Every structure is written in structure tokens, then in C-alpha cells.
């Protein structure tokens, strides 16, 4: 780490960390991992019992195929059209909030073909490099895996596999969108195949919904997010990382992270030479307490998932149903169904009408032996930036605080590369990828 050697040595003696990571989701733990590899002493602050992290209940898909920024042309008009639909996959809840209106304004400014062309190679490189890091961390198998990565990975048992991804369509609009996205992804160099209905069913015989065709992305992968987090935490503890089970009240330039209450040892604040804020959708509120004037445009984008334990379905390849915008991910002894994207602030109410389409599909795949009437529904907030790119780097005006947020639906996919970039920045080594398009200063 780039710190004064005397203060660093004093920190090790006194228990002060080189780096404090605020957030114990996939991004926060991956950041801690690569900081430890760079030689840092790390403390992670997180309410460890919380189940509402965006990483838990995640679809479990690692998707380099998703190279088109959220702020693509037509997204806002779709959101407005779907606003009153009970089953719409994308919903904008209108509200008179200055931060939300500013987010929409920045979003609209970037919703054009020029920004899509700019963002595609950035998202592609982030996700592809992240998958190579997943291969090393978890061990790769299946088509497209890097050779020599399947033996003795440091994080075993995560369910990681290079499965590929099926993007399936039924109606004409979904088919047009699917093939358009395939054209853009193919232009970015991704390995994909356009499939007829028969070809899609030959590749995945257990497709249980009506389709007319699809696209297969060979580069994509799958993981069990909760198992990944558990394996990462176990390995980090073994490497000497301190975990503090607490929530942050605010950030302070003098004392670092002020806790909401006290830690088990009585501490009311925790500091280090650097503080990395990987608090997901809660990051903007924390950054505001620094008093730098930075109003970070990150919106909580709510999504739902249902996980069904079943042995009836034999589906092997994760799928996205383009008509419904619902994902289907096989995991060990279960299938996870995820869907909807709602921009309604921190509204914690589970909207049954939006869960119904996910539940219906879950019943279809679970088979007749299991009745899904009132399934356990997970709901979480994904941190969505208005330009569709993550926000990684120092806070302008308070450079010892760094951000790792704004990943939208790609938080788990891009967690390892985000952690690697943070470690590169703090170690002052040549970054694995150019971080300049991701810096928080782009929103000043």
C-alpha cells in the first residue's frame, strides 16, 4: 500500500488497518481479497447477519454477454410504458426527489448510440477479465474455461462453472431485441451462436417454456452467490482479515467509519490509512456525510428472486427469457428464478403482482411434484449508476476514501475485477485495466 512506512508499522502494532472495507457483499469481499494479496492489513465492516445484500439471492449468472449499458436508447420510454403494468419487467416509480430526478437526467443524457458504443468495450473488458479471475479463484470447468484452472482453487465449493448462457425469445419484439443485442455483442468479439428453436432445445432439452429461438453465449458462467460469499469469508478470516459485525452511521475524515452503535469490543469508529466504500445502494448516503459536495448518482434498483429446491428439473444451462426478462439458473439441488427491475427508492414492500410472473415460471420449471403457492421471496437493492458503468476509485476531495459501487446487475460478475482495480490503485502499480472511465470524478 502507498502509505508512510512508519504509520503503517504503527498501525500493525496498534491494530489499525491499512485498509478498511465497508461492505461484505461480493464486491467488498473481493476487494479485501486482492488487498490482502497486495500485502495490506484489512478490516471488513458489515452487518454479517443481513440477508438483503445485493449479492445474496442474486441470479448467480456471470455475464460478459451483458455488454450493453443500462442507459441504452429506449429504456426510459419502455419504463414509462410499463409503469402501470402489473407484470412489467422494468418499472419506474415516479417521485419528486431531487437526487432521483438528477439520476434520470444523467441517465437520459447517456441513453444514446454514442454512449452505448463507448460503454460496450469497457463492460466487455471488465467482465471478461473478471471471469479469468473467477477461473483462478474458483476453478474453471465446462466449455470456454481457461486451461489448468480446475485443480486446487483457493475458493472451492462455490458452484462455479463455465456453463454458457441461453438468451431465449418467443415473440417478435423479444426476438428483435435479442438478435440486436447479439449483433452488438458479436461486434465486441464475444463468442455466440444464434439458434433456431430446435437448436436451442437440442442444446438444453429441459426448456419448459414456449420459445421460437435464442442466442447461446459460450463465454458466460454461473456461480452460487451465497456459497461464494461464504467461501470468500472463510478464506479471508484464515488470511488474517478482521470482520466487524456492525453498520456504518457515517464517514468521517478524521476517524474513518463511525459505527451505528458499538462493535463487540466497544469501538465506536474504525479507521485505516484508506477506506473503501463498497456499501452497494447505500453508498451515496454515506459519501454525502464526508462533506465533499459529491452527490453520487446511484439509485437502488430493486429485484426479486425465488429459489426452489427440486430434483425434477434437469436444466443445465442458465437462461434468460427475453419476453419476460426473467432468469433461470440451475444450482446444486435447486433452481433460482430472478426478475423485475424497479426504481422506487428504498421501498421495502414486496409487490406481489411483480413477483407473480416469477412464481409462475418457477412452478413451470419445478414440475408437478412441487406446488409453489407462497414461495420464499428474496428482494434486494442493486446499486445502479445512470451511465451503466461501475464507479471505482478515489472520492474527489477525500482521496483516502475510495468507491466500489454502481455495478447495477453486474455486481457479482464484476466483483473480482473491481477488487483487483482497487488494490492496483492503492498499490500504485499498473492497473490490470484502465480505471479512468470508472472514476467517481466523472459525475462532478
SVG drawing of the C-alpha trace seen along z (x, -y; Angstrom):
<svg xmlns="http://www.w3.org/2000/svg" viewBox="-51 -20 60 55">
<polyline fill="none" stroke="black" stroke-width="0.4" points="0.0,0.0 1.1,-3.5 1.3,-4.6 4.0,-6.2 6.1,-3.2 6.2,-4.5 2.4,-5.0 1.8,-1.6 4.1,0.1 2.4,-1.7 -0.9,-0.6 0.1,3.0 1.2,2.7 -1.9,0.8 -4.5,2.9 -5.2,0.1 -5.8,1.5 -4.1,0.4 -7.5,0.5 -11.0,0.6 -13.5,2.1 -17.1,1.1 -19.4,3.8 -19.4,7.5 -21.0,8.4 -19.3,9.8 -17.6,6.5 -16.4,5.8 -15.0,9.3 -13.3,9.4 -11.7,6.1 -10.5,7.4 -9.1,10.5 -6.9,8.5 -5.9,6.0 -4.6,8.9 -2.8,10.3 -1.1,6.9 0.1,7.1 -2.4,5.0 -3.9,5.5 -7.6,5.4 -10.7,4.9 -14.2,5.6 -17.2,3.9 -20.6,5.4 -23.8,6.4 -22.9,10.1 -26.3,11.4 -28.1,9.2 -29.8,11.2 -30.6,8.2 -27.2,7.8 -27.5,7.5 -25.1,10.5 -27.4,12.8 -30.4,14.0 -28.5,12.9 -29.3,14.8 -25.9,16.4 -25.1,15.6 -21.7,14.3 -22.5,12.5 -19.8,11.0 -22.7,11.2 -24.3,8.2 -22.2,5.6 -24.9,3.0 -25.1,0.3 -28.4,-0.1 -28.7,-3.6 -29.4,-2.3 -31.7,-4.1 -35.4,-3.3 -35.0,-2.2 -36.8,-5.2 -39.7,-5.0 -40.1,-1.3 -40.1,-2.2 -42.8,-4.8 -44.9,-2.4 -44.6,0.3 -45.2,-2.0 -48.8,-0.9 -48.3,2.8 -48.7,5.3 -46.2,7.7 -43.7,5.4 -40.0,6.4 -38.9,2.8 -40.8,0.3 -40.1,-3.4 -42.0,-4.7 -42.3,-8.5 -41.4,-10.6 -40.4,-14.2 -36.9,-13.6 -34.0,-15.8 -31.4,-13.1 -33.7,-10.7 -34.6,-13.5 -30.9,-14.2 -30.2,-10.5 -32.9,-10.3 -31.4,-13.4 -27.9,-11.9 -29.4,-8.6 -31.3,-10.3 -28.1,-12.2 -26.3,-8.8 -29.2,-6.9 -27.8,-7.3 -25.9,-5.1 -22.7,-7.0 -22.6,-6.1 -23.6,-2.5 -20.6,-2.3 -18.4,-3.8 -19.6,-1.6 -19.6,1.8 -15.8,2.4 -15.5,1.1 -18.1,3.5 -16.8,6.3 -13.2,5.9 -14.3,5.7 -16.5,8.8 -14.0,10.9 -11.1,10.1 -13.3,10.8 -14.2,14.2 -10.5,15.0 -10.1,14.1 -13.0,16.3 -11.2,19.2 -8.2,18.7 -10.3,18.2 -12.9,20.9 -11.5,23.3 -13.0,23.3 -14.7,26.2 -17.1,26.5 -16.7,25.1 -14.6,21.9 -12.8,22.4 -9.2,21.4 -6.9,24.5 -5.2,25.6 -7.6,23.8 -9.7,26.7 -7.2,28.0 -6.9,26.8 -8.6,23.4 -8.4,21.2 -12.2,21.0 -13.7,24.5 -17.3,25.4 -18.8,22.2 -20.7,24.0 -18.6,22.0 -18.8,23.4 -18.4,22.1 -21.9,23.1 -22.5,20.6 -25.9,18.7 -29.0,19.0 -31.0,15.9 -34.3,17.2 -37.1,15.4 -40.7,16.2 -42.4,13.0 -41.4,10.8 -40.3,7.9 -38.2,10.1 -36.7,11.8 -35.7,8.4 -34.2,7.2 -32.3,10.5 -30.8,10.6 -29.9,6.8 -28.1,7.4 -26.3,10.4 -25.2,8.3 -23.6,5.7 -22.0,8.5 -20.6,10.2 -19.2,6.9 -17.4,6.7 -15.8,10.0 -17.9,12.3 -18.3,16.0 -22.0,16.6 -24.4,18.6 -27.8,17.7 -30.2,20.7 -33.5,21.9 -36.0,23.3 -34.8,26.9 -31.2,25.9 -31.9,24.3 -33.9,27.3 -31.1,29.7 -28.6,27.7 -30.9,27.5 -33.6,30.2 -35.3,29.1 -36.5,25.7 -40.1,25.7 -41.5,22.6 -42.6,21.7 -39.8,20.3 -39.1,19.6 -35.3,19.4 -32.4,17.9 -28.7,17.0 -26.1,19.0 -23.2,17.1 -20.3,19.6 -18.3,17.2 -20.7,16.9 -20.6,18.8 -22.6,19.5 -21.9,19.5 -23.8,20.0 -23.5,16.5 -24.1,17.4 -21.5,20.2 -19.1,17.8 -19.5,15.3 -19.2,18.0 -16.0,19.4 -14.6,15.9 -15.2,15.0 -13.7,18.3 -10.6,17.8 -10.2,14.1 -10.5,14.9 -7.8,17.6 -5.6,14.9 -6.0,12.6 -8.7,10.3 -10.7,8.8 -14.5,8.8 -16.5,6.3 -20.3,7.1 -21.7,3.6 -23.3,1.0 -21.9,-2.4 -23.6,-5.5 -21.4,-8.0 -17.9,-8.6 -15.5,-11.0 -12.3,-12.3 -10.6,-12.1 -11.8,-8.9 -12.8,-6.9 -16.0,-4.9 -18.3,-5.9 -20.4,-2.9 -24.1,-2.9 -23.7,-1.6 -20.6,0.1 -18.5,3.0 -18.2,6.1 -15.0,4.7 -16.6,1.4 -15.2,-0.6 -17.5,-3.3 -15.3,-4.0 -12.9,-2.1 -10.2,-3.7 -7.3,-2.8 -5.0,-4.5 -7.6,-4.1 -11.4,-3.3 -13.1,-1.5 -16.8,-2.1 -18.5,1.0 -21.9,0.5 -23.9,1.0 -27.0,-1.2 -26.3,-2.7 -23.0,-4.2 -24.4,-7.7 -25.8,-8.5 -22.5,-7.5 -20.4,-9.5 -22.5,-12.6 -21.5,-12.6 -17.9,-13.3 -18.9,-16.8 -17.1,-16.9 -20.1,-18.0 -20.1,-14.9 -23.7,-13.7 -23.1,-10.3 -25.8,-9.3 -26.6,-5.7 -30.2,-4.5 -31.4,-1.4 -32.7,0.8 -34.9,3.5 -35.0,7.0 -36.7,10.2 -35.8,13.9 -37.4,17.2 -35.2,20.3 -36.9,23.7 -35.4,26.9 -36.2,29.6 -34.7,32.6 -37.3,32.9 -35.8,30.3 -32.7,31.3 -31.9,27.9 -28.1,27.4 -27.6,24.1 -28.7,20.8 -31.2,19.0 -32.8,15.5 -36.3,15.4 -36.3,12.2 -40.1,11.8 -40.5,11.8 -36.9,10.7 -36.7,13.5 -33.6,15.5 -33.5,19.3 -30.3,20.5 -29.7,24.2 -27.8,24.6 -27.0,27.7 -30.4,29.2 -32.3,26.1 -33.2,23.6 -33.2,19.8 -35.6,17.6 -35.0,13.8 -36.8,10.9 -38.0,7.4 -36.1,4.1 -37.9,1.5 -36.7,-2.1 -38.7,-3.1 -36.2,-4.2 -35.7,-2.2 -39.2,-0.8 -39.0,2.5 -42.6,3.6 -42.7,6.8 -45.1,6.2 -46.9,9.4 -48.1,8.5 -44.5,8.2 -43.5,11.5 -46.3,13.4 -44.7,13.8 -41.5,15.1 -43.6,17.5 -45.5,18.8 -42.3,19.6 -40.8,21.2 -43.9,23.6 -43.4,24.4 -39.8,25.5 -40.3,27.1 -42.7,29.6 -46.0,31.0 -44.4,32.7 -43.9,29.4 -46.6,26.8 -45.3,23.3 -48.1,21.2 -46.3,18.9 -42.6,19.3 -39.9,17.5 -39.2,14.3 -35.8,12.6 -35.7,8.9 -32.6,6.7 -31.3,3.4 -28.8,3.2 -26.7,0.1 -27.4,-1.4 -25.3,-4.2 -27.0,-6.4 -24.4,-5.7 -24.4,-1.9 -20.8,-1.8 -19.4,-1.0 -17.9,-3.7 -14.4,-2.7 -11.8,-5.0 -10.9,-7.8 -13.6,-10.3 -12.6,-13.7 -11.6,-16.0 -11.2,-13.0 -8.8,-10.7 -8.2,-8.3 -11.8,-7.2 -12.4,-5.1 -15.6,-3.9 -16.5,-0.5 -20.2,-0.7 -22.7,-1.4 -22.5,2.1 -26.2,2.4 -27.0,6.1 -23.3,6.9 -22.0,6.7 -21.2,10.4 -19.9,10.6 -17.5,7.7 -16.6,8.2 -13.1,9.7 -12.0,7.1 -13.3,4.3 -11.3,5.6 -8.2,6.0 -8.5,2.5 -8.9,1.0 -5.7,3.0 -3.9,1.7 -4.8,-1.9 -3.7,-1.7 -0.5,0.2 0.3,-2.3 1.0,0.5 0.0,0.5 -3.8,1.3 -5.0,4.5 -7.4,2.4 -7.7,-1.4 -9.7,-2.7 -10.2,-6.3 -13.7,-5.7 -14.9,-4.4 -13.6,-7.2 -16.2,-9.0 -14.9,-12.4 -16.9,-11.9 -20.1,-12.9 -18.7,-16.3"/>
</svg>
